[in-house]
Amino acid sequence: MFKVLVSDPISDFGIQQLMDAPDIQVDKNTGLSEDELVAIIGQYDALLVRSQTKVTPRIMEAGTKLRVIGRAGVGVDNIDLQAATQRGIIVINAPDGNTITTCEHAFAMMMAIARHIPQAYEKTIKGIWDRKSFLGVELRNKTLGVLGMGRIGSEVAKRAKAFGMNIIGYDPFMTDERADKLGIKLGSVDDIIRQADFITVHTPLTPETKHMIARPQFEVMKPGMRIINCARGGVIDELALVEAIDRGIVAGAAFDVFEVEPPAPDHPFLSNPNIIVTPHLGASTVEAQENVAIDVSEQVICILRDQPFKNAVNMPPVPADVLNKIQPYFELGEKLGIFVSQLSKGPVVEIIVNYSGELAEVDTQPLTRYIVKGVLQQHLGSNVNVVNSMHLAKVRDINILVQKSNVAKGFTNLITVTLRTNEDERLVAGTLLNGYGERIVQIDKYPVDVAPEGHLLLVKHNDKPGMIGSVGTLLGNNDINIATMQVGRKIVGGSAIMVLSVDRAVPKEVIEQLKTTPQINKAKEIVFQ
């Protein structure tokens, strides 16, 4: 008899199949402290939580029988994934259960700001019959910009088309073919900023997406546009939005999320008559709560009965002999993915991974997951992990091609990652060197020897005397210290690259100065978080 502990309020209907299973005993015990959980968790095979229970390493250490932790929802910030992986505990979630619910909430918010529904309601119930102050706009024939065309963004676009809206969609992994299937126009962030009458945000919060809509973007928007955020607080600069509303650039905004939740009582959104707010209700429907519980319950049953399962968010089990050979390369593989994704431009079409040397003789599928995770996380952030990376690539029509060769070009093992987009093709290769650790040994056609860490500055230039001095002087004048420098070239006097590791982030204006320096063709900062 398996025992399952439900430590947060979860829909009884959603876990009914668990309670009906003849080989499973379900105990509901909510509101427990960490000490109370530690005291009882040792008798359970599975733990089901929402967001209230913080599943700490201490709890998992006490859970000597624990095989699976199920999160009835999407985010797993309250579960220590590293500790779970180290102890062999599978963590699962329900990424699809709230897609429609969040989509519908975003659309409801769009309708509400188009027709001033909350503001009109407030006046009407106070006995004020005011038909003149709430002149709205139709959605029909308006341009809707969808920033983030994942599951939720795609569903919003489908509904907007039914309302007769013109859709411009942006997603770093969206191809023209997928856009055609959805019947939308594929555009850049700048296209949406400049052309949209309504903008709805459906991206994760990453360093790349934080404040992706801020003062510079508001300056070029259509006067009278409207904006909706039911994704993550911080994607839109809140103070810049208030300024844009005060200046008449933005006619209205609807937010379900805040940078800090709950917002402070004096938050400017709460007193602005042109902003509608809700308390993070995107997933708050009866159906969504039931759906995520049903999804997680099904997977818990499969795991306890040793049946195939999905939606694991940490590393699946790997045979010990294989793990011993490939685990040292996990971090290198992820960093190669991070590096090549920052080099490339345009939506990713194909990721080609070549394993050379001894790695060609073992199952490298877990290692490939780390590489794909590195490629995707530049845009998807914490939403991508080593288990779902292949799935996320597949749903974005990204082809993964793995090749193997016994020839490793003088190295014991060599991993080469080639990224093809609809605009370019870039390559990076790396290995582990005894005594030196992770090294990048090739960038495109150029041989190098670089440690993939911190801040790297990649400069493509003509191989002329004085180039190193020019770059060093410019960085020195801007108080940027160079830790190491590598230069790679194929022929004397031809094109070459310079890779510098620096002690801090390089400001954008310095990058622009480098690009305008004679004999320099390109300059790019590569960051390893």
Secondary structure as the mmCIF struct_conf table of DSSP 4:
data_model
#
loop_
_struct_conf.conf_type_id
_struct_conf.id
_struct_conf.beg_label_comp_id
_struct_conf.beg_label_asym_id
_struct_conf.beg_label_seq_id
_struct_conf.end_label_comp_id
_struct_conf.end_label_asym_id
_struct_conf.end_label_seq_id
STRN STRN1 PHE A 2 VAL A 6
BEND BEND1 ASP A 8 ASP A 8
TURN_TY1_P TURN_TY1_P1 ASP A 12 ILE A 15
HELX_RH_AL_P HELX_RH_AL_P1 GLN A 16 ASP A 20
TURN_TY1_P TURN_TY1_P2 PRO A 22 ASP A 23
STRN STRN2 ILE A 24 LYS A 28
BEND BEND2 GLY A 31 GLY A 31
HELX_RH_AL_P HELX_RH_AL_P2 GLU A 34 ILE A 40
HELX_RH_3T_P HELX_RH_3T_P1 ILE A 41 GLN A 43
BEND BEND3 ASP A 45 ASP A 45
STRN STRN3 ALA A 46 VAL A 49
BEND BEND4 SER A 51 THR A 53
STRN STRN4 VAL A 55 VAL A 55
HELX_RH_AL_P HELX_RH_AL_P3 PRO A 57 ALA A 62
TURN_TY1_P TURN_TY1_P3 THR A 64 LYS A 65
STRN STRN5 VAL A 68 ARG A 71
BEND BEND5 ALA A 72 VAL A 74
TURN_TY1_P TURN_TY1_P4 ASP A 77 ASN A 78
STRN STRN6 ILE A 79 ILE A 79
HELX_RH_AL_P HELX_RH_AL_P4 LEU A 81 GLN A 86
TURN_TY1_P TURN_TY1_P5 ARG A 87 GLY A 88
STRN STRN7 ILE A 90 ILE A 92
TURN_TY1_P TURN_TY1_P6 PRO A 95 ASN A 98
HELX_RH_AL_P HELX_RH_AL_P5 THR A 99 ARG A 115
TURN_TY1_P TURN_TY1_P7 HIS A 116 HIS A 116
HELX_RH_AL_P HELX_RH_AL_P6 ILE A 117 ILE A 125
TURN_TY1_P TURN_TY1_P8 LYS A 126 GLY A 127
BEND BEND6 ARG A 131 SER A 133
BEND BEND7 LEU A 139 LEU A 139
TURN_TY1_P TURN_TY1_P9 ARG A 140 ASN A 141
STRN STRN8 THR A 143 LEU A 147
BEND BEND8 GLY A 150 GLY A 150
HELX_RH_AL_P HELX_RH_AL_P7 ARG A 151 ALA A 162
TURN_TY1_P TURN_TY1_P10 PHE A 163 GLY A 164
STRN STRN9 ASN A 166 TYR A 170
TURN_TY1_P TURN_TY1_P11 PRO A 172 PHE A 173
HELX_RH_AL_P HELX_RH_AL_P8 ASP A 176 LEU A 182
TURN_TY1_P TURN_TY1_P12 GLY A 183 GLY A 183
STRN STRN10 LYS A 185 LEU A 186
HELX_RH_AL_P HELX_RH_AL_P9 VAL A 189 GLN A 195
BEND BEND9 ASP A 197 ASP A 197
STRN STRN11 PHE A 198 VAL A 201
TURN_TY1_P TURN_TY1_P13 PRO A 207 HIS A 211
BEND BEND10 MET A 212 MET A 212
STRN STRN12 ILE A 213 ILE A 213
BEND BEND11 ALA A 214 ALA A 214
HELX_RH_AL_P HELX_RH_AL_P10 ARG A 215 GLU A 219
TURN_TY1_P TURN_TY1_P14 VAL A 220 VAL A 220
BEND BEND12 MET A 221 MET A 221
HELX_LH_PP_P HELX_LH_PP_P1 LYS A 222 LYS A 222
TURN_TY1_P TURN_TY1_P15 PRO A 223 GLY A 224
STRN STRN13 MET A 225 ASN A 229
BEND BEND13 ALA A 231 ALA A 231
TURN_TY1_P TURN_TY1_P16 GLY A 233 GLY A 234
BEND BEND14 VAL A 235 VAL A 235
STRN STRN14 ILE A 236 ILE A 236
HELX_RH_AL_P HELX_RH_AL_P11 GLU A 238 ASP A 246
TURN_TY1_P TURN_TY1_P17 ARG A 247 GLY A 248
BEND BEND15 ILE A 249 ILE A 249
STRN STRN15 VAL A 250 PHE A 255
BEND BEND16 ASP A 256 ASP A 256
BEND BEND17 GLU A 259 PRO A 262
HELX_LH_PP_P HELX_LH_PP_P2 PRO A 263 ALA A 264
TURN_TY1_P TURN_TY1_P18 PRO A 265 ASP A 266
HELX_RH_3T_P HELX_RH_3T_P2 PRO A 268 SER A 271
TURN_TY1_P TURN_TY1_P19 PRO A 273 ASN A 274
STRN STRN16 ILE A 275 VAL A 277
BEND BEND18 PRO A 279 HIS A 280
TURN_TY1_P TURN_TY1_P20 GLY A 282 ALA A 283
BEND BEND19 THR A 285 THR A 285
HELX_RH_AL_P HELX_RH_AL_P12 VAL A 286 LEU A 304
TURN_TY1_P TURN_TY1_P21 ARG A 305 ASP A 306
STRN STRN17 ALA A 312 ALA A 312
BEND BEND20 ASN A 314 ASN A 314
HELX_LH_PP_P HELX_LH_PP_P3 MET A 315 PRO A 317
HELX_RH_AL_P HELX_RH_AL_P13 ALA A 320 ILE A 326
HELX_RH_3T_P HELX_RH_3T_P3 GLN A 327 TYR A 329
HELX_RH_AL_P HELX_RH_AL_P14 PHE A 330 LEU A 343
BEND BEND21 GLY A 346 GLY A 346
STRN STRN18 VAL A 348 GLY A 357
HELX_RH_3T_P HELX_RH_3T_P4 GLU A 358 GLU A 361
BEND BEND22 VAL A 362 VAL A 362
HELX_RH_AL_P HELX_RH_AL_P15 GLN A 365 LEU A 380
HELX_RH_3T_P HELX_RH_3T_P5 GLY A 381 ASN A 383
TURN_TY1_P TURN_TY1_P22 VAL A 386 ASN A 388
HELX_RH_AL_P HELX_RH_AL_P16 SER A 389 VAL A 395
TURN_TY1_P TURN_TY1_P23 ARG A 396 ASP A 397
STRN STRN19 ASN A 399 SER A 405
BEND BEND23 ASN A 406 ASN A 406
TURN_TY1_P TURN_TY1_P24 LYS A 409 GLY A 410
BEND BEND24 PHE A 411 THR A 412
STRN STRN20 ASN A 413 THR A 421
BEND BEND25 ASN A 422 GLU A 423
STRN STRN21 GLU A 425 LEU A 433
TURN_TY1_P TURN_TY1_P25 ASN A 434 TYR A 436
STRN STRN22 GLY A 437 ILE A 443
TURN_TY1_P TURN_TY1_P26 ASP A 444 LYS A 445
STRN STRN23 TYR A 446 VAL A 450
BEND BEND26 GLY A 454 GLY A 454
STRN STRN24 HIS A 455 ASN A 462
TURN_TY1_P TURN_TY1_P27 PRO A 465 GLY A 466
HELX_RH_AL_P HELX_RH_AL_P17 MET A 467 ASN A 477
TURN_TY1_P TURN_TY1_P28 ASN A 478 ASP A 479
STRN STRN25 ILE A 482 ARG A 489
BEND BEND27 LYS A 490 ILE A 491
TURN_TY1_P TURN_TY1_P29 VAL A 492 GLY A 493
BEND BEND28 GLY A 494 GLY A 494
STRN STRN26 SER A 495 VAL A 502
BEND BEND29 ASP A 503 ARG A 504
HELX_LH_PP_P HELX_LH_PP_P4 ALA A 505 PRO A 507
HELX_RH_AL_P HELX_RH_AL_P18 LYS A 508 LYS A 515
TURN_TY1_P TURN_TY1_P30 THR A 516 THR A 516
BEND BEND30 THR A 517 THR A 517
TURN_TY1_P TURN_TY1_P31 PRO A 518 GLN A 519
STRN STRN27 ILE A 520 VAL A 527
#
